[in-house]
Amino acid sequence: MQTKILYLFTRTPLHVGAGASVGAIDQPVQRERHTGFPIIPASSLKGTFADAWNDGLLEETNGKGEVKKVRVRKDGTSTAAAWLFGSDSDQHARAGTLQFTEARLLAFPIRSVKGSFAWITSPLILRRAQRDGVIPADLLKDLKEPSDDKAILEAGGQAKLALGNKIVIEEYTFESIAIASKLGDYLGGLMVADPVWTEIASRLVILSDGMMSFFAQNACEVAQHVRISDETGTAEGGALFNQENVPSETLFYAVVRATDNRNPNGNQAAKKAEDALEAFASKLGAGALQFGGDASTGLGYCSVKLG
């Protein structure tokens, strides 16, 4: 099995809906239950990536004479989509060689009184990233969780975000603690093609896990919408609702694993795990992919990189 890290940097606000609400937000985003951090579920990732292979599907005629697009024909002939993401045939059912985890939060943008905005993270998020192979252990060996009233900044952050020995994000004031670290520079190299993310070293703020969870749950965008009547073209009464979106400039990461082809008899049988990751990376390119809902109104467009 081969493993790579997939990075997703939101260019526009992102809404992957939870499907139900128990609070004031009618349409919340999906979150981890125990931390409150927003996530992108693996099913959303896999579905978006699988769609990129639709142009290579095969044509087959069903019993009614209708032509449809398939990943695997009845004779077992398969496409790259079936090899990577799984078969759509009940006669030749098999799993794909690519496996995705959910996309986890790595850095979250938040308003700052000085410098416009900062990216916040926490020791829990960073140690998870270490465990998943995103960050080398030696960059975190001296990291200690700050108390809830303190924020850790590197030298660049002190210059860009701090007001004396304080930093103000949202309506909260923290005592800033300067550290000598190369963490920000390392993180900046994760999305080298994005000119905004390259500023991470001067905007990185490490908060306590508790404060990180608080901001991740309360500092997302909330947009109000109203349903429009098809008959009148005007707003329907009582149809006002609000929708939560993860803000643009949020960085997520997911683990992508690949195995050798699981189908010993198909026309992709000789393919190895390395071939799967190479084919997957070649499709990503340098453009943006759309995840979640409301694509027609510009939500969910992300820069994607396979590290």
MOHUGI-V511351 format. One record per pair of residues at least 12 apart in sequence whose ideal C-beta (glycine too) atoms are under 10 Angstrom apart, sorted by the first residue. I is the first residue (numbers start at 1). GAP is how many residues later the second one is. Records with the same first field share a line. If there is no record, write none. Layout:
I=GAP ; GAP
This chain:
1=96 ; 98 ; 256 ; 257 ; 258 ; 259 ; 272
2=95 ; 254 ; 255 ; 256 ; 257 ; 258 ; 270 ; 271 ; 272 ; 273 ; 274 ; 275 ; 276
3=96 ; 129 ; 130 ; 252 ; 253 ; 254 ; 255 ; 270 ; 274
4=94 ; 129 ; 250 ; 251 ; 252 ; 253 ; 254 ; 273 ; 276 ; 277 ; 302 ; 303
5=124 ; 127 ; 128 ; 129 ; 185 ; 248 ; 249 ; 250 ; 251 ; 300 ; 301 ; 302
6=39 ; 43 ; 94 ; 95 ; 97 ; 246 ; 247 ; 248 ; 249 ; 250 ; 274 ; 275 ; 278 ; 298 ; 299 ; 300 ; 301
7=96 ; 99 ; 127 ; 183 ; 184 ; 187 ; 190 ; 244 ; 245 ; 246 ; 247 ; 295 ; 296 ; 297 ; 298 ; 299 ; 300
8=32 ; 37 ; 95 ; 98 ; 183 ; 242 ; 243 ; 244 ; 245 ; 246 ; 281 ; 283 ; 294 ; 295 ; 296 ; 297
9=97 ; 98 ; 181 ; 182 ; 184 ; 185 ; 187 ; 188 ; 239 ; 240 ; 241 ; 242 ; 243 ; 244 ; 279 ; 293 ; 294 ; 295 ; 296
10=30 ; 99 ; 235 ; 236 ; 237 ; 238 ; 239 ; 240 ; 241 ; 242 ; 278 ; 281 ; 282 ; 289 ; 290 ; 291 ; 292 ; 293
11=183 ; 185 ; 237 ; 238 ; 277 ; 278 ; 279 ; 287 ; 289 ; 290 ; 291 ; 292
12=233 ; 235 ; 236 ; 237 ; 276 ; 278 ; 282 ; 283 ; 285 ; 286 ; 287 ; 288 ; 289 ; 290
13=16 ; 207 ; 208 ; 210 ; 230 ; 231 ; 232 ; 233 ; 234 ; 235 ; 236 ; 237 ; 279 ; 281 ; 284 ; 285 ; 286 ; 287 ; 288
14=15 ; 24 ; 26 ; 30 ; 89 ; 206 ; 207 ; 231 ; 232 ; 233 ; 234 ; 236 ; 238 ; 276 ; 277 ; 278 ; 279 ; 280 ; 285 ; 286 ; 287 ; 288
15=12 ; 13 ; 14 ; 15 ; 23 ; 205 ; 206 ; 208 ; 228 ; 229 ; 230 ; 231 ; 276 ; 277 ; 278 ; 279 ; 282 ; 284 ; 285
16=13 ; 14 ; 15 ; 22 ; 23 ; 24 ; 25 ; 27 ; 28 ; 29 ; 87 ; 229 ; 230 ; 275 ; 276 ; 277 ; 283 ; 284
17=12 ; 13 ; 27 ; 226 ; 227 ; 275 ; 276 ; 277
18=12 ; 13 ; 20 ; 23 ; 226
21=220 ; 221 ; 223
23=221
24=198 ; 218 ; 220
25=195 ; 197 ; 216 ; 217 ; 218 ; 219
26=196 ; 198 ; 199 ; 214 ; 215 ; 216 ; 217 ; 218
27=195 ; 196 ; 198 ; 214 ; 215 ; 216 ; 217 ; 218 ; 266
28=189 ; 192 ; 194 ; 214 ; 215 ; 216 ; 217
29=191 ; 192 ; 214 ; 215 ; 216 ; 217 ; 263 ; 264
30=14 ; 72 ; 216 ; 262
31=74 ; 182 ; 185 ; 186 ; 189 ; 213 ; 215
32=70 ; 72 ; 73 ; 181 ; 184
34=179
35=69 ; 70 ; 87 ; 89 ; 90 ; 93 ; 174 ; 177 ; 178 ; 181 ; 182
36=69 ; 176 ; 177 ; 178 ; 179 ; 180 ; 181 ; 182
37=67 ; 68 ; 69 ; 71 ; 85 ; 87 ; 88 ; 91 ; 175 ; 176 ; 179 ; 180 ; 215
38=65 ; 66 ; 67 ; 70 ; 178 ; 179 ; 182 ; 206 ; 207 ; 208 ; 209 ; 212 ; 214
39=62 ; 63 ; 64 ; 65 ; 66 ; 207 ; 213 ; 215
40=60 ; 62 ; 63 ; 64 ; 65 ; 206 ; 212 ; 214 ; 251 ; 252 ; 260 ; 262
41=59 ; 60 ; 61 ; 62 ; 213 ; 250 ; 251
42=57 ; 58 ; 59 ; 60 ; 61 ; 212 ; 213 ; 214
43=57 ; 59
44=56 ; 58 ; 59 ; 247 ; 248 ; 249 ; 256
45=53 ; 55 ; 56 ; 57 ; 58 ; 207 ; 209 ; 211 ; 244 ; 246 ; 259
46=38 ; 39 ; 40 ; 50 ; 52 ; 53 ; 54 ; 210
47=38 ; 244
48=241 ; 242 ; 243 ; 244 ; 252 ; 254 ; 256
49=32 ; 35 ; 36 ; 49 ; 51 ; 207 ; 231 ; 234 ; 235 ; 240 ; 242 ; 255
50=21 ; 31 ; 34 ; 35 ; 36 ; 38 ; 46 ; 48
51=30 ; 34 ; 238 ; 239
52=29 ; 32 ; 33 ; 228 ; 231 ; 232 ; 233 ; 237
53=18 ; 26 ; 27 ; 28 ; 29 ; 30 ; 31 ; 32 ; 226 ; 227 ; 230
54=15 ; 17 ; 25 ; 27
55=14 ; 26
56=13 ; 15 ; 23 ; 24 ; 25
57=12 ; 13 ; 14 ; 15 ; 22 ; 23 ; 24 ; 25 ; 31
58=12 ; 13 ; 14 ; 15 ; 19 ; 20 ; 21 ; 23 ; 24
59=14
60=12 ; 13 ; 14 ; 15 ; 17 ; 29
61=13
62=12
68=20
69=12 ; 19
70=12 ; 17 ; 18 ; 19
71=12 ; 13 ; 14 ; 15 ; 16 ; 17 ; 18 ; 21 ; 25
72=14 ; 15 ; 16 ; 17 ; 18 ; 19 ; 20 ; 21 ; 22 ; 191 ; 194
73=16 ; 18 ; 19
74=15 ; 17 ; 18
75=16 ; 17
76=13 ; 15 ; 16 ; 187 ; 189 ; 190 ; 191
77=15 ; 189 ; 190 ; 191
78=14 ; 16 ; 183 ; 185 ; 187 ; 188 ; 189 ; 190 ; 191
79=187 ; 188 ; 189
80=188 ; 191 ; 195 ; 196 ; 199 ; 200 ; 203
81=15
82=12 ; 14 ; 15 ; 179 ; 181 ; 184 ; 185 ; 186
83=13 ; 14 ; 15 ; 178 ; 179 ; 180 ; 183 ; 184 ; 185 ; 186 ; 188 ; 192 ; 193 ; 196
84=12 ; 13 ; 14 ; 174 ; 177 ; 184 ; 187 ; 191 ; 192 ; 193 ; 195 ; 196 ; 199
85=12 ; 13 ; 15 ; 195
86=12 ; 176
87=175 ; 176 ; 179
92=171 ; 173 ; 174
94=167 ; 168 ; 169 ; 170 ; 172
95=164 ; 167 ; 168
96=162 ; 163 ; 165 ; 166 ; 167 ; 180
97=160 ; 161 ; 162 ; 163 ; 164 ; 165 ; 166 ; 171 ; 174 ; 175 ; 176 ; 178 ; 179 ; 180 ; 182 ; 183
98=158 ; 159 ; 160 ; 161 ; 175 ; 178 ; 179 ; 181 ; 182
99=156 ; 157 ; 158 ; 159 ; 160
100=154 ; 155 ; 156 ; 157
101=31 ; 152 ; 153 ; 154 ; 155 ; 156
102=150 ; 152 ; 153
103=148 ; 149 ; 150 ; 151 ; 152 ; 188 ; 199
104=21 ; 24 ; 25 ; 28 ; 30 ; 147 ; 148 ; 149 ; 150 ; 151
105=15 ; 16 ; 17 ; 20 ; 23 ; 24 ; 107 ; 111 ; 141 ; 145 ; 146 ; 147 ; 148
106=13 ; 15 ; 19 ; 20 ; 22 ; 23 ; 26 ; 28 ; 29 ; 81 ; 84 ; 144 ; 145 ; 146 ; 147
107=12 ; 13 ; 14 ; 18 ; 19 ; 22 ; 80 ; 83 ; 90 ; 93 ; 96 ; 97 ; 98 ; 142 ; 143 ; 144 ; 145 ; 146
108=12 ; 13 ; 14 ; 17 ; 97 ; 99 ; 104 ; 107 ; 108 ; 111 ; 112 ; 138 ; 139 ; 141 ; 142 ; 143 ; 144
109=87 ; 94 ; 110 ; 137 ; 138 ; 139 ; 140 ; 141 ; 142
110=59 ; 60 ; 62 ; 93 ; 95 ; 97 ; 105 ; 106 ; 109 ; 137 ; 139
111=57 ; 58 ; 59 ; 60 ; 108 ; 136
112=45 ; 48 ; 49 ; 50 ; 51 ; 55 ; 56 ; 57 ; 58 ; 91 ; 93
113=48 ; 50 ; 53 ; 54 ; 55 ; 56 ; 57 ; 58 ; 60
114=45 ; 46 ; 47 ; 48 ; 49 ; 52 ; 53 ; 54 ; 55
115=42 ; 44 ; 45 ; 46 ; 47 ; 48 ; 52 ; 54 ; 84 ; 87 ; 88
116=44 ; 45 ; 87
117=44 ; 52 ; 82 ; 86 ; 130 ; 132
118=33 ; 35 ; 39 ; 42 ; 43 ; 49 ; 50 ; 51 ; 82 ; 84 ; 85 ; 86 ; 87 ; 89
119=38 ; 65 ; 68 ; 78 ; 80 ; 81 ; 83 ; 84 ; 85 ; 86 ; 87 ; 130 ; 131 ; 132
120=31 ; 49 ; 50 ; 83 ; 84 ; 85 ; 86 ; 87 ; 91 ; 92 ; 95 ; 96 ; 99
121=31 ; 62 ; 66 ; 79 ; 83 ; 84 ; 85 ; 86 ; 91 ; 130
122=23 ; 24 ; 30 ; 83 ; 84 ; 85 ; 86 ; 87 ; 88 ; 89 ; 90 ; 91 ; 93 ; 94
123=17 ; 20 ; 21 ; 22 ; 23 ; 29 ; 83 ; 84 ; 85 ; 86 ; 89
124=21 ; 84 ; 85 ; 86 ; 88 ; 89
125=81 ; 82 ; 84 ; 87 ; 88 ; 91
126=13 ; 14 ; 17 ; 57 ; 61 ; 80
127=13 ; 16 ; 18 ; 82
128=125
129=58 ; 61 ; 124
130=13
132=121 ; 122 ; 123
133=120 ; 122 ; 174
134=52 ; 53 ; 56 ; 119 ; 121 ; 173
135=48 ; 51 ; 52 ; 55 ; 118
136=46 ; 47 ; 50
138=44
139=42 ; 43 ; 44 ; 45 ; 46 ; 47 ; 48
140=41 ; 43
142=37 ; 38 ; 39
143=36 ; 38 ; 40 ; 63
144=33 ; 35 ; 62
145=61 ; 62 ; 63 ; 64 ; 65 ; 67
146=28 ; 29 ; 30 ; 31 ; 59 ; 60 ; 61 ; 62 ; 63 ; 65
147=27 ; 28 ; 30 ; 60 ; 61 ; 63 ; 64
148=24 ; 26 ; 59 ; 60 ; 61 ; 62 ; 63 ; 66
149=23 ; 24 ; 25 ; 26 ; 59 ; 62
150=17 ; 24 ; 25 ; 26 ; 27 ; 56 ; 57 ; 58 ; 61
151=15 ; 16 ; 17 ; 18 ; 21 ; 22 ; 23 ; 24 ; 25 ; 26 ; 54 ; 55 ; 56 ; 57 ; 60
152=15 ; 22 ; 24 ; 25 ; 26 ; 27 ; 29 ; 31 ; 52 ; 53 ; 54 ; 55 ; 56
153=14 ; 21 ; 23 ; 24 ; 25 ; 26 ; 28 ; 31 ; 49 ; 50 ; 51 ; 52 ; 53
154=24 ; 25 ; 26 ; 27 ; 28 ; 29 ; 30 ; 31 ; 46 ; 47 ; 48 ; 49 ; 50 ; 51 ; 52
155=23 ; 24 ; 25 ; 26 ; 29 ; 46 ; 47
156=28 ; 29 ; 43 ; 44 ; 45 ; 46 ; 47 ; 48
157=19 ; 21 ; 22 ; 27 ; 43 ; 44 ; 45 ; 46 ; 47 ; 48 ; 49
158=18 ; 19 ; 20 ; 21 ; 44
159=19 ; 43
160=39 ; 41 ; 42 ; 43 ; 44
161=15 ; 41 ; 42 ; 43 ; 44
162=12 ; 13 ; 14 ; 16 ; 43
163=13
164=12
165=12 ; 13
167=38 ; 40
169=36 ; 38 ; 42 ; 46 ; 50
170=44 ; 45 ; 48 ; 49
172=35 ; 39 ; 42 ; 43
174=31 ; 33 ; 34 ; 37
176=29
177=29
179=27
181=20 ; 23 ; 25
182=19
183=17 ; 18 ; 21 ; 23
184=15 ; 16 ; 17 ; 18 ; 19 ; 20 ; 22
185=13 ; 15 ; 16 ; 19
186=14 ; 15
187=13 ; 14 ; 17 ; 64
188=12 ; 13 ; 14 ; 15 ; 16
189=12 ; 118
190=61 ; 63 ; 115 ; 117
191=60 ; 112 ; 113 ; 114 ; 116
192=113
193=93 ; 110 ; 112
194=55 ; 57 ; 109 ; 111
196=52 ; 53 ; 107
197=52 ; 54 ; 106
199=50
200=49 ; 51
203=46
216=30 ; 34
217=27
219=28
220=24 ; 25 ; 26 ; 27 ; 30
221=22 ; 23 ; 24 ; 25 ; 26 ; 27
222=20 ; 21 ; 22 ; 23
223=18 ; 19 ; 20 ; 21 ; 22 ; 71 ; 74 ; 76
224=16 ; 17 ; 18 ; 19
225=14 ; 15 ; 16 ; 17 ; 18 ; 69 ; 72
226=12 ; 13 ; 14 ; 15
227=12 ; 13 ; 14
243=50 ; 51 ; 56
245=47 ; 48 ; 49 ; 54 ; 55
246=46 ; 53 ; 54
248=51 ; 53 ; 54
250=52
251=51 ; 52
252=39 ; 50
253=52 ; 54
256=20 ; 21 ; 24 ; 25 ; 50 ; 51
257=16 ; 19 ; 20
258=13 ; 14 ; 15 ; 16 ; 17 ; 18 ; 19 ; 20 ; 21 ; 22
259=13 ; 14 ; 17
260=12 ; 13 ; 14 ; 15 ; 16
261=12 ; 14 ; 15
277=29
278=28
280=26
281=24 ; 25 ; 26
282=24
283=21 ; 23
284=19 ; 20 ; 21 ; 22
285=19
286=17 ; 18 ; 19
287=14 ; 16 ; 17
288=12 ; 13 ; 14 ; 15 ; 16
289=12 ; 13 ; 14 ; 15
290=12
291=13
